[in-house]
């Protein structure tokens, strides 16, 4: 099974700056030679120096203008979702290698990249002068994305649709720095999961406003779709462990957040999507545990993205003994069930279902199966046969199986 191997790649704009500097040095060298020669002949150093320097400055300006005029004038308004989005997730550790992912897209049907904006820890992945966000402590001195404008320009040139992944309520920065914003234990102290994670409280509107500000900063960078992940409660958060609102259910809180964020971003022309557990498509019990009501959230979102990884299904689901061994039918049946669920509800709009599919192997699954081209093709075909055209592939380390994709 062929995997994409990624290496370092230099910024296109750093390359252009280097070209400019080389030309500047050549001009300055010629000025120096002419200056020495003129002084020897005329003896008028000051006047000739000023004259030659003015010529040199004009020449350098001409060089810089000619180089920068070669750059495309990017109009971010042209970023629109493709008719059928087929994408991959690019992790922070690989994001500066975007040229190699662009090459993957050129070779296959991939046309969209999901890129971290607010990561799993709670940090912003690019530099910004937004003082409100800097005051939150989420802006790193050396963020993962080295030059976001160069990256966005390049994606636009390559006709890649960029989707900003915003990790919503799981948060290791603001929830720790401002504990009044965090989910609390019954004794009033910050709740920490077994994985040592803290979470923002989804009931608090100030947390909604904070996530809206992060989203708008992503829009300012050129993203035209915001995709919320961890838009839920942690599965361990119940009334015996944490303080919940007795009058507002977890599902109601998450749905109200979804409604708020969609209203504010969609009126600015921004598409909004959200990741949900695959289990919430099938189970109302699971939906209330984490607060993700598939049908209700679909009334407001542009896209809803269930994570329907076959390796994450319980044995016997849909009567399939080992779901990870039958990726076609597990995806087909889940998508059919999900579409029927939201289409049965009268609503002004319904989100397009755009599932996350599996391009990784869970080694603990028994019987063991290495996921490769056939399993990826089977998932895509299962979604298509159910009536779902769009999809995203997930691999946490960003290694994707080319043979599972259609080639151009």
C-alpha contacts under 8 A as a table, 3 or more apart, distances in Angstrom:
res1	aa1	res2	aa2	distance
1	X	372	X	6.38
1	X	373	X	7.34
1	X	401	X	7.05
1	X	403	X	7.64
2	X	401	X	5.95
2	X	402	X	6.69
2	X	403	X	7.07
3	X	399	X	5.87
3	X	400	X	5.63
3	X	401	X	5.19
3	X	402	X	6.89
4	X	399	X	5.58
4	X	400	X	5.94
4	X	401	X	7.05
4	X	402	X	7.50
5	X	399	X	7.09
6	X	94	X	7.50
6	X	97	X	6.71
6	X	100	X	6.62
7	X	97	X	6.60
8	X	96	X	7.31
8	X	97	X	5.82
9	X	96	X	6.95
9	X	97	X	5.54
9	X	99	X	7.15
10	X	14	X	7.25
10	X	15	X	7.34
11	X	14	X	5.15
11	X	15	X	6.37
11	X	147	X	7.63
11	X	150	X	7.17
12	X	15	X	5.11
12	X	16	X	6.45
12	X	150	X	7.13
13	X	16	X	4.93
13	X	17	X	6.23
13	X	150	X	6.45
14	X	17	X	5.09
14	X	18	X	6.25
15	X	18	X	5.17
15	X	19	X	6.44
16	X	19	X	5.07
16	X	20	X	6.39
16	X	67	X	7.65
17	X	20	X	5.05
17	X	21	X	6.26
18	X	21	X	5.12
18	X	22	X	6.29
19	X	22	X	5.27
19	X	23	X	6.49
20	X	23	X	5.25
20	X	24	X	6.24
20	X	63	X	7.04
20	X	64	X	6.42
20	X	67	X	7.32
21	X	24	X	4.94
21	X	25	X	6.19
22	X	25	X	5.21
22	X	26	X	6.42
23	X	26	X	5.13
23	X	27	X	6.35
23	X	60	X	7.87
23	X	63	X	7.41
24	X	27	X	5.12
24	X	28	X	6.21
24	X	60	X	5.92
24	X	63	X	7.86
25	X	28	X	5.10
25	X	29	X	6.07
26	X	29	X	5.10
26	X	30	X	6.30
27	X	30	X	5.19
27	X	31	X	6.23
27	X	56	X	6.59
27	X	59	X	7.54
27	X	60	X	7.31
28	X	31	X	4.98
28	X	32	X	6.21
28	X	56	X	6.91
29	X	32	X	5.10
29	X	33	X	6.37
30	X	33	X	5.11
30	X	34	X	6.16
31	X	34	X	5.13
31	X	35	X	5.92
31	X	52	X	6.47
31	X	53	X	7.34
31	X	56	X	6.81
32	X	35	X	5.03
32	X	36	X	6.25
33	X	36	X	5.39
33	X	37	X	6.27
34	X	37	X	5.10
34	X	38	X	5.97
35	X	38	X	5.20
35	X	39	X	6.10
35	X	45	X	7.82
35	X	48	X	7.03
35	X	49	X	6.50
35	X	52	X	7.27
36	X	39	X	5.24
36	X	40	X	6.30
37	X	40	X	5.26
37	X	41	X	6.42
38	X	41	X	5.15
38	X	42	X	5.86
38	X	43	X	7.30
38	X	44	X	7.77
38	X	45	X	7.88
38	X	48	X	7.36
39	X	42	X	5.31
39	X	43	X	4.55
39	X	44	X	5.82
39	X	45	X	5.48
39	X	48	X	7.68
40	X	43	X	5.80
44	X	47	X	6.14
44	X	48	X	6.21
45	X	48	X	5.40
45	X	49	X	5.83
46	X	49	X	5.09
46	X	50	X	6.32
47	X	50	X	5.37
47	X	51	X	6.21
48	X	51	X	5.06
48	X	52	X	5.98
49	X	52	X	5.30
49	X	53	X	6.03
50	X	53	X	5.13
50	X	54	X	6.18
51	X	54	X	5.28
51	X	55	X	6.40
52	X	55	X	5.04
52	X	56	X	6.04
53	X	56	X	4.81
53	X	57	X	6.01
54	X	57	X	5.11
54	X	58	X	6.20
55	X	58	X	5.16
55	X	59	X	6.12
56	X	59	X	4.97
56	X	60	X	6.14
57	X	60	X	5.12
57	X	61	X	6.15
58	X	61	X	5.11
58	X	62	X	6.17
59	X	62	X	5.05
59	X	63	X	6.27
60	X	63	X	4.98
60	X	64	X	6.17
61	X	64	X	5.10
61	X	65	X	6.02
62	X	65	X	5.13
62	X	66	X	6.03
63	X	66	X	5.22
63	X	67	X	6.23
64	X	67	X	5.23
64	X	68	X	6.13
65	X	68	X	5.25
65	X	69	X	5.83
66	X	69	X	5.19
66	X	70	X	6.54
67	X	70	X	5.32
67	X	71	X	7.26
68	X	71	X	5.34
69	X	72	X	7.62
74	X	153	X	6.47
74	X	156	X	7.65
75	X	78	X	6.07
76	X	79	X	5.61
76	X	222	X	5.72
77	X	80	X	7.53
79	X	156	X	7.23
79	X	161	X	6.62
79	X	223	X	7.80
79	X	224	X	6.38
80	X	161	X	7.11
80	X	224	X	6.96
81	X	84	X	7.80
81	X	85	X	6.90
81	X	161	X	6.30
82	X	85	X	5.48
82	X	111	X	7.67
82	X	161	X	7.24
84	X	389	X	6.41
84	X	390	X	5.40
85	X	110	X	7.86
85	X	111	X	6.38
85	X	112	X	6.19
85	X	390	X	5.18
85	X	391	X	6.65
85	X	392	X	7.92
86	X	109	X	6.93
86	X	110	X	5.15
86	X	111	X	5.65
86	X	112	X	5.87
86	X	390	X	5.65
86	X	391	X	5.17
86	X	392	X	5.65
87	X	110	X	5.36
87	X	111	X	5.90
87	X	112	X	4.25
87	X	113	X	5.36
87	X	114	X	6.95
87	X	391	X	6.57
87	X	392	X	4.54
87	X	393	X	6.22
88	X	110	X	7.31
88	X	112	X	6.62
88	X	113	X	5.29
88	X	114	X	6.07
88	X	392	X	5.43
88	X	393	X	4.81
88	X	394	X	6.26
89	X	113	X	5.95
89	X	114	X	4.62
89	X	115	X	6.37
89	X	392	X	7.48
89	X	393	X	6.59
89	X	394	X	5.71
89	X	395	X	6.87
89	X	396	X	7.72
89	X	398	X	6.74
90	X	94	X	6.44
90	X	95	X	6.01
90	X	113	X	6.78
90	X	114	X	6.15
90	X	115	X	5.65
90	X	116	X	7.58
90	X	396	X	7.98
90	X	397	X	7.75
90	X	398	X	5.47
91	X	94	X	5.59
91	X	95	X	6.13
91	X	115	X	6.97
91	X	116	X	6.84
91	X	396	X	6.60
91	X	397	X	6.23
91	X	398	X	6.04
92	X	95	X	5.20
92	X	115	X	7.85
92	X	116	X	6.67
92	X	125	X	7.67
92	X	144	X	5.93
92	X	145	X	7.53
93	X	96	X	7.78
93	X	144	X	7.22
93	X	397	X	7.69
94	X	97	X	5.46
94	X	98	X	7.34
94	X	397	X	7.82
94	X	398	X	6.94
95	X	98	X	5.55
95	X	115	X	7.65
95	X	144	X	7.42
95	X	145	X	6.58
96	X	99	X	7.97
96	X	144	X	7.69
96	X	145	X	6.23
96	X	146	X	7.03
97	X	100	X	5.84
97	X	101	X	7.08
98	X	101	X	5.03
98	X	102	X	6.14
98	X	151	X	7.56
99	X	102	X	4.95
99	X	103	X	6.34
100	X	103	X	4.97
100	X	104	X	6.37
101	X	104	X	4.83
101	X	105	X	6.24
102	X	105	X	4.97
102	X	106	X	6.22
102	X	155	X	7.73
102	X	158	X	7.05
102	X	160	X	7.78
103	X	106	X	4.99
103	X	107	X	6.39
104	X	107	X	5.23
104	X	108	X	6.24
104	X	110	X	7.56
104	X	402	X	7.71
105	X	108	X	5.15
105	X	109	X	6.42
105	X	110	X	4.78
105	X	111	X	6.11
106	X	109	X	7.70
106	X	110	X	7.71
106	X	408	X	7.07
107	X	407	X	5.45
107	X	408	X	5.42
108	X	402	X	7.41
108	X	405	X	6.13
108	X	406	X	5.45
108	X	407	X	4.06
108	X	408	X	5.18
109	X	405	X	6.65
109	X	406	X	5.64
109	X	407	X	6.19
109	X	408	X	6.49
111	X	159	X	7.33
111	X	160	X	5.23
111	X	161	X	6.28
112	X	160	X	5.28
112	X	161	X	4.48
112	X	162	X	5.90
112	X	163	X	7.21
113	X	160	X	6.89
113	X	161	X	6.29
113	X	162	X	5.15
113	X	163	X	6.00
114	X	162	X	6.21
114	X	163	X	4.65
114	X	164	X	5.98
114	X	165	X	6.17
115	X	162	X	7.05
115	X	163	X	6.05
115	X	164	X	5.22
115	X	165	X	5.56
116	X	119	X	5.58
116	X	125	X	6.68
116	X	164	X	5.97
116	X	165	X	4.66
116	X	166	X	6.48
117	X	124	X	5.64
117	X	125	X	5.24
117	X	126	X	7.36
117	X	164	X	5.69
117	X	165	X	5.55
117	X	166	X	5.56
117	X	218	X	6.87
118	X	121	X	7.93
118	X	122	X	5.66
118	X	123	X	5.43
118	X	124	X	4.65
118	X	125	X	6.24
118	X	165	X	6.79
118	X	166	X	4.74
118	X	167	X	5.59
118	X	168	X	7.95
118	X	214	X	7.54
119	X	122	X	5.23
119	X	123	X	5.56
119	X	124	X	6.51
119	X	125	X	6.85
119	X	165	X	7.72
119	X	166	X	6.69
119	X	167	X	5.80
120	X	123	X	7.62
120	X	167	X	5.94
120	X	170	X	7.00
120	X	171	X	6.99
120	X	172	X	7.99
121	X	170	X	7.59
121	X	171	X	5.72
121	X	172	X	5.01
121	X	173	X	6.90
122	X	138	X	6.66
122	X	167	X	7.12
122	X	170	X	7.35
122	X	171	X	4.68
122	X	172	X	5.41
122	X	173	X	5.48
122	X	174	X	7.35
123	X	137	X	7.97
123	X	138	X	4.47
123	X	139	X	6.26
123	X	140	X	7.14
123	X	173	X	7.02
124	X	127	X	7.63
124	X	138	X	5.56
124	X	139	X	5.44
124	X	140	X	7.10
124	X	143	X	7.36
125	X	139	X	7.61
125	X	140	X	7.68
125	X	143	X	5.21
125	X	144	X	5.37
125	X	145	X	5.81
126	X	139	X	7.42
126	X	140	X	7.76
126	X	143	X	5.16
126	X	144	X	6.48
126	X	145	X	5.14
126	X	146	X	6.92
126	X	147	X	7.61
126	X	148	X	6.52
127	X	139	X	6.48
127	X	140	X	7.09
127	X	141	X	7.68
127	X	142	X	7.79
127	X	143	X	6.30
127	X	145	X	7.90
127	X	146	X	7.97
128	X	134	X	7.81
128	X	139	X	7.20
129	X	134	X	7.33
130	X	133	X	5.57
130	X	134	X	6.24
130	X	217	X	7.87
131	X	134	X	4.86
131	X	135	X	5.96
132	X	135	X	5.23
132	X	136	X	6.64
133	X	136	X	5.10
133	X	137	X	6.94
133	X	138	X	6.44
133	X	139	X	6.85
133	X	213	X	7.97
133	X	214	X	7.50
134	X	137	X	5.37
134	X	138	X	6.17
134	X	139	X	5.39
135	X	138	X	7.80
136	X	139	X	7.89
136	X	173	X	7.94
136	X	174	X	6.34
136	X	177	X	7.92
137	X	140	X	7.78
137	X	173	X	6.99
137	X	174	X	7.35
138	X	173	X	6.61
138	X	174	X	7.61
139	X	143	X	7.41
140	X	143	X	5.14
142	X	146	X	7.70
143	X	146	X	6.52
145	X	148	X	5.92
147	X	150	X	5.52
147	X	151	X	6.36
148	X	151	X	4.98
148	X	152	X	6.04
148	X	221	X	7.33
149	X	152	X	5.12
149	X	153	X	6.04
149	X	221	X	6.91
150	X	153	X	5.17
150	X	154	X	6.13
151	X	154	X	5.10
151	X	155	X	6.20
152	X	155	X	5.12
152	X	156	X	6.18
152	X	162	X	7.89
152	X	221	X	7.67
152	X	222	X	6.74
153	X	156	X	5.13
153	X	157	X	6.26
154	X	157	X	5.04
154	X	158	X	6.21
155	X	158	X	5.02
155	X	159	X	6.08
155	X	160	X	5.04
155	X	161	X	7.25
155	X	162	X	7.34
156	X	159	X	5.02
156	X	160	X	5.96
156	X	161	X	7.45
157	X	160	X	7.75
162	X	223	X	5.95
162	X	224	X	7.17
162	X	225	X	7.28
163	X	223	X	6.27
163	X	224	X	6.93
163	X	225	X	5.11
163	X	226	X	6.03
163	X	227	X	6.59
164	X	218	X	6.87
164	X	223	X	6.25
164	X	225	X	6.18
164	X	226	X	4.88
164	X	227	X	5.77
165	X	226	X	6.25
165	X	227	X	4.83
165	X	228	X	5.92
165	X	229	X	6.77
166	X	214	X	8.00
166	X	215	X	7.42
166	X	226	X	6.91
166	X	227	X	6.00
166	X	228	X	4.87
166	X	229	X	6.04
167	X	170	X	6.52
167	X	171	X	7.68
167	X	228	X	5.83
167	X	229	X	4.72
167	X	230	X	5.63
167	X	231	X	7.39
168	X	171	X	7.33
168	X	211	X	6.77
168	X	228	X	6.02
168	X	229	X	5.93
168	X	230	X	5.42
168	X	231	X	5.36
169	X	199	X	5.37
169	X	200	X	4.78
169	X	201	X	6.93
169	X	202	X	6.66
169	X	230	X	5.95
169	X	231	X	6.03
169	X	232	X	6.81
169	X	233	X	7.48
170	X	197	X	7.17
170	X	198	X	6.31
170	X	199	X	4.42
170	X	200	X	6.26
170	X	230	X	6.14
171	X	174	X	6.48
171	X	175	X	5.80
171	X	197	X	7.26
171	X	198	X	5.76
171	X	199	X	5.12
171	X	200	X	6.17
172	X	175	X	5.91
172	X	176	X	6.08
172	X	197	X	6.37
172	X	198	X	5.58
172	X	199	X	7.20
173	X	176	X	5.33
173	X	177	X	5.99
174	X	177	X	4.95
174	X	178	X	5.52
174	X	179	X	7.64
174	X	181	X	7.59
174	X	200	X	7.73
175	X	178	X	5.47
175	X	179	X	5.38
175	X	180	X	7.73
175	X	181	X	5.81
175	X	182	X	4.88
175	X	198	X	6.17
175	X	199	X	6.04
175	X	200	X	5.42
176	X	179	X	5.35
176	X	182	X	7.46
176	X	198	X	7.08
178	X	181	X	5.84
178	X	182	X	7.44
179	X	182	X	5.20
179	X	190	X	6.49
181	X	200	X	5.73
181	X	201	X	5.91
181	X	204	X	7.28
181	X	207	X	7.00
182	X	190	X	6.22
182	X	191	X	7.56
182	X	198	X	7.08
182	X	199	X	5.62
182	X	200	X	4.31
182	X	201	X	4.94
183	X	190	X	6.09
183	X	191	X	5.80
183	X	198	X	7.58
183	X	199	X	5.87
183	X	200	X	5.81
183	X	201	X	4.70
183	X	242	X	7.02
183	X	243	X	7.19
184	X	187	X	7.61
184	X	188	X	5.38
184	X	189	X	5.43
184	X	190	X	4.51
184	X	191	X	4.92
184	X	242	X	5.57
184	X	243	X	5.75
185	X	188	X	5.32
185	X	189	X	5.46
185	X	190	X	5.94
185	X	191	X	5.01
185	X	241	X	5.85
185	X	242	X	4.23
185	X	243	X	5.94
186	X	189	X	7.51
186	X	240	X	7.76
186	X	241	X	6.21
186	X	242	X	5.23
186	X	243	X	5.53
190	X	198	X	7.44
191	X	198	X	6.42
191	X	199	X	7.68
191	X	242	X	7.03
192	X	195	X	7.80
192	X	196	X	5.48
192	X	197	X	5.43
192	X	198	X	5.09
192	X	199	X	7.80
193	X	196	X	5.07
193	X	197	X	5.24
193	X	198	X	6.72
193	X	236	X	7.65
194	X	197	X	7.36
199	X	234	X	7.95
200	X	207	X	6.94
201	X	204	X	5.82
201	X	207	X	7.10
202	X	205	X	7.65
202	X	207	X	6.93
202	X	208	X	7.52
202	X	232	X	7.60
202	X	233	X	7.49
202	X	253	X	6.50
202	X	254	X	6.75
202	X	257	X	7.54
203	X	245	X	7.83
203	X	253	X	5.84
204	X	207	X	5.52
204	X	208	X	6.92
205	X	208	X	4.85
205	X	209	X	6.26
206	X	209	X	5.02
206	X	210	X	6.20
207	X	210	X	4.95
207	X	211	X	6.29
208	X	211	X	5.24
208	X	212	X	6.18
208	X	257	X	6.57
208	X	260	X	7.87
208	X	261	X	7.35
209	X	212	X	4.93
209	X	213	X	6.23
210	X	213	X	5.11
210	X	214	X	6.43
211	X	214	X	5.04
211	X	215	X	6.16
212	X	215	X	4.98
212	X	216	X	6.16
212	X	261	X	6.54
212	X	264	X	7.94
212	X	265	X	7.96
213	X	216	X	5.10
213	X	217	X	6.28
214	X	217	X	5.17
214	X	218	X	6.46
215	X	218	X	5.07
215	X	219	X	6.30
215	X	226	X	6.60
216	X	219	X	4.85
216	X	220	X	6.16
216	X	265	X	7.93
217	X	220	X	4.94
217	X	221	X	6.48
218	X	221	X	5.10
218	X	222	X	6.68
218	X	223	X	5.79
218	X	226	X	7.93
219	X	222	X	5.09
219	X	223	X	4.73
219	X	224	X	6.17
219	X	225	X	7.90
219	X	270	X	7.84
220	X	223	X	7.30
223	X	226	X	7.32
224	X	269	X	7.73
224	X	270	X	5.24
224	X	271	X	6.27
225	X	270	X	5.58
225	X	271	X	4.48
225	X	272	X	5.63
225	X	273	X	7.32
226	X	270	X	7.36
226	X	271	X	6.38
226	X	272	X	5.05
226	X	273	X	6.19
227	X	272	X	5.93
227	X	273	X	4.49
227	X	274	X	5.16
227	X	275	X	7.22
228	X	231	X	6.06
228	X	272	X	7.87
228	X	273	X	6.27
228	X	274	X	4.56
228	X	275	X	6.20
229	X	274	X	6.02
229	X	275	X	5.10
229	X	276	X	7.55
230	X	233	X	7.66
230	X	275	X	7.18
230	X	276	X	7.81
231	X	254	X	7.01
231	X	274	X	7.13
231	X	275	X	7.25
231	X	276	X	7.59
231	X	292	X	7.87
232	X	254	X	6.32
232	X	290	X	5.45
232	X	291	X	5.54
232	X	292	X	6.26
233	X	237	X	6.63
233	X	250	X	7.31
233	X	289	X	7.69
233	X	290	X	4.77
233	X	291	X	6.13
234	X	237	X	5.58
234	X	290	X	6.05
235	X	238	X	7.90
235	X	289	X	5.94
235	X	290	X	5.34
236	X	241	X	7.96
237	X	241	X	6.28
237	X	242	X	5.95
237	X	289	X	7.87
238	X	241	X	5.59
238	X	242	X	6.00
238	X	244	X	7.58
238	X	289	X	7.73
239	X	242	X	5.51
239	X	243	X	6.32
239	X	244	X	6.20
245	X	248	X	5.36
245	X	249	X	6.91
246	X	249	X	7.14
248	X	252	X	6.11
248	X	253	X	6.52
249	X	252	X	5.08
249	X	253	X	6.29
249	X	288	X	7.84
249	X	291	X	7.66
250	X	253	X	5.12
250	X	254	X	6.32
250	X	288	X	6.41
250	X	289	X	7.55
250	X	290	X	6.99
250	X	291	X	4.49
250	X	292	X	7.95
251	X	254	X	5.27
251	X	255	X	6.02
251	X	287	X	7.22
251	X	288	X	5.64
251	X	290	X	7.40
251	X	291	X	3.71
251	X	292	X	5.50
251	X	293	X	5.83
252	X	255	X	5.10
252	X	256	X	6.03
252	X	291	X	7.27
253	X	256	X	5.20
253	X	257	X	6.25
253	X	291	X	7.39
254	X	257	X	5.05
254	X	258	X	6.15
254	X	291	X	5.93
254	X	292	X	6.58
255	X	258	X	4.96
255	X	259	X	6.14
255	X	292	X	7.42
255	X	293	X	7.14
255	X	296	X	6.61
255	X	297	X	5.62
256	X	259	X	5.00
256	X	260	X	6.13
257	X	260	X	5.07
257	X	261	X	6.09
258	X	261	X	5.34
258	X	262	X	5.99
258	X	297	X	6.53
258	X	300	X	6.88
258	X	301	X	7.32
259	X	262	X	5.31
259	X	263	X	6.07
259	X	297	X	7.72
259	X	300	X	5.77
259	X	301	X	7.92
260	X	263	X	5.29
260	X	264	X	6.38
261	X	264	X	5.32
261	X	265	X	6.14
262	X	265	X	5.30
262	X	266	X	5.51
262	X	272	X	6.20
262	X	300	X	6.34
262	X	301	X	6.42
263	X	266	X	5.58
263	X	267	X	6.27
264	X	267	X	5.82
264	X	268	X	7.07
265	X	268	X	5.27
265	X	269	X	6.74
265	X	270	X	5.31
265	X	271	X	7.23
265	X	272	X	7.29
266	X	269	X	5.01
266	X	270	X	4.84
266	X	271	X	5.99
266	X	272	X	7.13
267	X	270	X	7.25
271	X	301	X	8.00
271	X	302	X	5.99
272	X	301	X	5.68
272	X	302	X	5.41
272	X	303	X	6.58
273	X	301	X	5.69
273	X	302	X	5.78
273	X	303	X	4.51
273	X	304	X	5.47
273	X	305	X	7.06
274	X	301	X	7.35
274	X	303	X	6.80
274	X	304	X	5.26
274	X	305	X	5.85
275	X	304	X	6.31
275	X	305	X	4.61
275	X	306	X	5.71
275	X	307	X	6.83
276	X	280	X	7.18
276	X	292	X	6.72
276	X	294	X	7.67
276	X	304	X	7.36
276	X	305	X	6.03
276	X	306	X	4.72
276	X	307	X	6.17
277	X	280	X	5.61
277	X	281	X	7.53
277	X	292	X	7.94
277	X	306	X	5.51
277	X	307	X	5.27
277	X	308	X	7.27
278	X	281	X	5.69
278	X	282	X	7.47
278	X	306	X	4.92
278	X	307	X	4.78
278	X	308	X	4.59
278	X	309	X	7.48
279	X	282	X	5.45
279	X	283	X	5.97
279	X	286	X	6.45
279	X	287	X	7.55
279	X	308	X	7.83
279	X	313	X	7.82
280	X	283	X	5.08
280	X	284	X	6.33
280	X	285	X	7.86
280	X	286	X	5.51
280	X	287	X	4.60
280	X	292	X	6.65
280	X	293	X	6.99
280	X	294	X	6.42
281	X	284	X	7.85
281	X	287	X	7.84
281	X	294	X	5.98
281	X	306	X	7.49
281	X	334	X	7.34
281	X	337	X	7.51
281	X	338	X	5.64
282	X	334	X	7.37
282	X	337	X	7.31
282	X	338	X	7.41
283	X	286	X	5.34
283	X	287	X	6.26
284	X	287	X	4.80
284	X	288	X	6.29
284	X	293	X	7.59
285	X	288	X	5.40
285	X	289	X	6.39
286	X	289	X	5.06
286	X	290	X	6.62
287	X	290	X	5.71
287	X	291	X	5.50
287	X	292	X	4.85
287	X	293	X	5.51
287	X	294	X	7.53
288	X	291	X	4.66
288	X	292	X	6.49
288	X	293	X	7.18
292	X	297	X	7.43
293	X	296	X	5.41
293	X	297	X	5.93
294	X	297	X	5.46
294	X	298	X	6.12
294	X	342	X	7.80
295	X	298	X	5.24
295	X	299	X	6.93
295	X	341	X	6.63
295	X	342	X	5.19
295	X	345	X	7.68
296	X	299	X	5.50
296	X	300	X	7.71
297	X	300	X	5.83
297	X	301	X	6.38
297	X	304	X	7.90
298	X	301	X	5.38
298	X	302	X	7.68
298	X	303	X	7.55
298	X	304	X	6.43
298	X	342	X	7.10
298	X	350	X	5.38
298	X	351	X	4.82
299	X	347	X	6.44
299	X	348	X	7.45
299	X	349	X	5.77
299	X	350	X	4.98
299	X	351	X	6.43
300	X	349	X	7.21
300	X	350	X	7.05
300	X	351	X	6.99
301	X	304	X	6.49
301	X	350	X	7.32
301	X	351	X	5.25
302	X	350	X	7.32
302	X	351	X	4.62
302	X	352	X	6.17
303	X	351	X	4.69
303	X	352	X	4.63
303	X	353	X	5.77
303	X	354	X	6.30
304	X	351	X	5.89
304	X	352	X	6.25
304	X	353	X	5.11
304	X	354	X	5.97
304	X	355	X	7.49
305	X	353	X	6.04
305	X	354	X	4.84
305	X	355	X	4.57
305	X	356	X	6.15
306	X	353	X	7.70
306	X	354	X	7.19
306	X	355	X	4.91
306	X	356	X	6.06
307	X	355	X	6.01
307	X	356	X	4.71
307	X	357	X	6.74
308	X	312	X	7.54
308	X	331	X	6.84
308	X	334	X	7.76
308	X	355	X	6.61
308	X	356	X	6.09
308	X	357	X	6.11
308	X	358	X	7.69
309	X	312	X	5.54
309	X	313	X	7.38
309	X	356	X	7.23
309	X	357	X	5.67
309	X	358	X	5.13
310	X	313	X	5.68
310	X	323	X	5.70
310	X	324	X	4.56
310	X	325	X	7.93
310	X	326	X	7.75
310	X	327	X	5.75
310	X	330	X	6.51
310	X	331	X	7.36
310	X	358	X	7.26
311	X	323	X	6.77
311	X	324	X	4.61
311	X	361	X	7.92
311	X	362	X	6.58
311	X	365	X	7.09
312	X	324	X	7.73
313	X	317	X	6.76
313	X	323	X	6.18
313	X	324	X	7.42
314	X	317	X	5.86
314	X	322	X	7.88
314	X	323	X	7.31
315	X	320	X	6.91
315	X	321	X	5.26
315	X	322	X	5.22
315	X	323	X	6.33
316	X	319	X	4.75
316	X	320	X	4.74
316	X	321	X	4.38
316	X	322	X	6.54
316	X	323	X	7.24
317	X	320	X	5.49
317	X	321	X	7.18
317	X	323	X	6.89
318	X	330	X	7.55
318	X	333	X	7.59
320	X	323	X	5.61
320	X	326	X	7.67
320	X	330	X	7.88
322	X	325	X	5.62
322	X	326	X	7.11
322	X	367	X	7.88
323	X	326	X	5.29
323	X	327	X	6.59
323	X	330	X	6.20
324	X	327	X	5.76
324	X	365	X	7.99
324	X	369	X	7.79
325	X	369	X	7.03
326	X	329	X	5.88
326	X	330	X	6.37
327	X	330	X	5.27
327	X	331	X	6.08
327	X	375	X	6.26
327	X	378	X	6.02
327	X	379	X	5.50
327	X	382	X	7.74
328	X	331	X	5.55
328	X	332	X	6.04
328	X	375	X	7.73
328	X	378	X	4.65
328	X	379	X	5.00
328	X	380	X	7.83
328	X	381	X	6.78
328	X	382	X	4.68
328	X	383	X	7.96
329	X	332	X	4.90
329	X	333	X	5.83
329	X	382	X	6.36
330	X	333	X	5.41
330	X	334	X	6.08
330	X	382	X	7.86
331	X	334	X	5.18
331	X	335	X	6.01
331	X	379	X	5.93
331	X	382	X	5.43
331	X	383	X	5.92
332	X	335	X	5.36
332	X	336	X	6.14
332	X	379	X	7.80
332	X	382	X	4.32
332	X	383	X	5.36
332	X	384	X	7.94
332	X	385	X	6.75
332	X	386	X	5.37
333	X	336	X	5.14
333	X	337	X	6.10
333	X	386	X	7.49
334	X	337	X	5.13
334	X	338	X	6.05
335	X	338	X	5.01
335	X	339	X	6.00
335	X	383	X	6.32
335	X	386	X	5.94
335	X	387	X	7.82
335	X	388	X	7.26
336	X	339	X	5.31
336	X	340	X	6.17
336	X	386	X	5.34
336	X	387	X	7.62
337	X	340	X	5.27
337	X	341	X	6.15
338	X	341	X	5.00
338	X	342	X	6.51
339	X	342	X	5.49
339	X	343	X	5.93
339	X	353	X	7.68
340	X	343	X	5.15
340	X	344	X	5.94
341	X	344	X	5.57
341	X	345	X	7.19
342	X	345	X	5.50
342	X	350	X	7.17
343	X	346	X	7.39
343	X	350	X	7.80
347	X	350	X	6.82
353	X	388	X	6.77
353	X	390	X	7.37
354	X	388	X	7.18
354	X	389	X	7.67
354	X	390	X	5.03
354	X	391	X	4.85
354	X	392	X	7.04
355	X	390	X	7.23
355	X	391	X	5.01
355	X	392	X	6.20
356	X	391	X	5.98
356	X	392	X	4.74
356	X	393	X	5.62
356	X	394	X	6.42
357	X	376	X	7.69
357	X	379	X	6.80
357	X	380	X	7.78
357	X	391	X	6.92
357	X	392	X	6.00
357	X	393	X	4.92
357	X	394	X	6.21
358	X	376	X	6.96
358	X	379	X	7.97
358	X	393	X	6.00
358	X	394	X	5.67
358	X	395	X	7.23
359	X	371	X	6.73
359	X	372	X	7.35
359	X	376	X	6.53
359	X	393	X	6.16
359	X	394	X	5.79
359	X	395	X	5.58
359	X	400	X	6.60
359	X	401	X	7.13
360	X	371	X	6.04
360	X	394	X	7.51
360	X	395	X	5.78
361	X	369	X	7.37
361	X	370	X	5.65
361	X	371	X	5.28
362	X	365	X	5.79
362	X	370	X	8.00
363	X	368	X	6.55
363	X	369	X	7.74
363	X	370	X	7.83
364	X	368	X	7.24
365	X	368	X	5.35
365	X	369	X	7.51
366	X	369	X	7.84
371	X	374	X	7.75
371	X	375	X	5.79
371	X	376	X	7.42
372	X	375	X	5.60
372	X	376	X	6.39
372	X	401	X	6.79
372	X	404	X	7.01
373	X	376	X	5.24
373	X	377	X	6.11
373	X	401	X	6.45
373	X	402	X	7.63
373	X	403	X	5.30
373	X	404	X	3.84
373	X	405	X	7.63
374	X	377	X	5.15
374	X	378	X	6.02
374	X	404	X	6.42
375	X	378	X	4.98
375	X	379	X	6.30
375	X	404	X	7.72
376	X	379	X	5.26
376	X	380	X	6.37
376	X	404	X	5.33
376	X	405	X	7.71
377	X	380	X	5.19
377	X	381	X	6.04
377	X	404	X	5.36
377	X	405	X	6.94
378	X	381	X	5.09
378	X	382	X	5.98
379	X	382	X	5.03
379	X	383	X	6.24
380	X	383	X	5.26
380	X	384	X	6.20
380	X	391	X	7.60
381	X	384	X	5.01
381	X	385	X	6.03
382	X	385	X	5.25
382	X	386	X	6.30
383	X	386	X	5.20
383	X	387	X	6.48
383	X	388	X	5.07
383	X	389	X	6.88
384	X	387	X	5.12
384	X	388	X	4.83
384	X	389	X	5.34
385	X	388	X	7.23
388	X	391	X	7.90
394	X	398	X	7.79
395	X	398	X	5.16
395	X	399	X	6.22
395	X	400	X	6.89
396	X	399	X	7.95
401	X	404	X	5.70
401	X	405	X	7.43
402	X	405	X	5.49
403	X	406	X	7.57
